């Protein structure tokens, strides 16, 4: 018995030691690891990945997260070209998950998109991914389920060449982190909250416009029905280099050439890369080698990878700086040891200059205006440079663009029939709708292609945001003027107003996702599915019709919102459930005294058009006020406010200056016209609202935003009078 007891104690100690080494200072699951992370048997390279819920503390607050083998980011998986990857993914969470192998050429069933190519990994299950490694380069892996990537499920995937590289190597995985639940981030974006702009200082409010001499710019912007200029959607609490705001590689010495495998594993952040030690030499992009090209800086889009060679000038620490596009913070890798040599920090963006540029580029219908004689393609002309104040300081830096990339070997596609597709990237920030040709994934048919044909896609970005468009399971040529040496990529960053052309050879089978890799744009429906005709049945997807309904459910999801005012004159508020096209809403006004009355309107409606300025609705209106008075409205009709209960139908349309005109008719034949605007940003946190209608009802109010859920407010209402108090926002 003693031997058994001591054996059990020893086993427990070994398990505890293993779990401790698995942690990276961010919390770890309590599940023990049953099998070693990595083994190699002949040509088989075997990994075991355990996915768990965990708790992290990056900002002084404990927050829930998801980890693989106890770490965020997940362990770096390293392989050799020509071997076979055998990866066991163990789901120890209480919900389903998935793993997509980003940039890899592999059998369709192992691509890792739940329901589309691969069976979701259910709670408590293990899924085996087994495929040959037919390439080398810098890639990565991440969850393709809901917003799990944002919670921590991502890691580097490096495939080495058969002949070992003589140069020293280092893998740098960049990412973003929010303390907020990613599902709540997504909900907030869909509800047009500008809380993240407040956090970033990018509201471009009227006070700032006056102070900077840009009042005219602000007025033109809103006359064209545009919201404030921004380059990113989400406020992030931290940006990480290999899971830390700062990380170090002191092992490198003066004269060392280091090949950095740089991966943008963020959910929605572009990063500017700069180096304190001199020039950057770019030698690969998205895993594919390119002819070496030097630059002072480059921007790496969401999901892109670059291999960058840097030289350590002296025995010092040199900063490899990654700055998010919105320049709110930064993250650093320090290479070498000794005295620190920092990179120059990038200054804040000049947002009003960007707003003026967008005013010139956007017409009154929400379309980008293509300039005569100006070709915008392959990042060659970055219109955002007007916001970069550092460009006015001395010699302008050499910035990498796609036109500078040249493959190391001819990439011309074989002769064959060519299918040409025109994709216009569409959407709007007002309702956070992102689509292709004004249709989401759920609203589109799969695009049928045939093995042996060439597929050419002409992409035009008719939005104000950059979009990193990723094609699963294929590499495409970017037609950038390099002829037969056009570079191969799997993710294309396309800027506003750009028109880019990519093409690929249809050599696979099954269904493959093509989508924007900004997580929240993808979940909103910006994507398409390429489907090979006459493909064999995928054993992972036995019922493709039912499975597609699961895929389509992502962009059909309804998001809740609510606003409740509690003031001295009563309570007013609204609540809604809305998705890409449809909205169910209710509003109410409740006075404190009987004479003040009660009113509620409950509506269901649909948005129309690419910019969704038109909203058609129907519903029920109830109004009670104990006054004994009969009033005529401004149209000469009797307005029965004492006891009105009737069905209504109407149209609401967003006008220039973002005022909403609302015309409706009720079941008694009475007309009402209303005009109003909510949430006018006087300052960053002080908001003004005004509304009035032909029933002689009107109100105006001020609201000071304290945090994302709480405001101090005051308003005057024609029925309820003057009041002040609190407004709660969800």
Helices and strands as residue ranges (DSSP letters): H 2-22, E 38-41, E 44-56, E 63-68, E 77-80, E 84-91, E 100-102, G 108-110, E 126-132, E 137-142, G 148-151, E 154-160, E 168-177, H 182-190, H 195-200, H 206-211, H 215-223, E 238-241, E 246-249, E 257-264, E 271-275, E 280-285, E 288-295, E 297-300, E 305-311, E 317-324, E 331-335, E 340-341, H 351-361, G 383-387, G 389-392, G 402-404, E 418-428, E 433-436, G 441-443, E 447-449, E 454-461, E 467-471, E 476-478, G 483-485, E 488-489, E 491-494, E 499-505, E 511-516, H 519-524, E 527-532, H 544-556, E 559-567, E 570-578, E 582-591, G 594-596, E 598-608, E 614-624, E 631-632, E 638-639, E 643-654, G 656-658, E 660-666, E 671-681, E 686-693, E 698-705, E 710-717, E 721-729
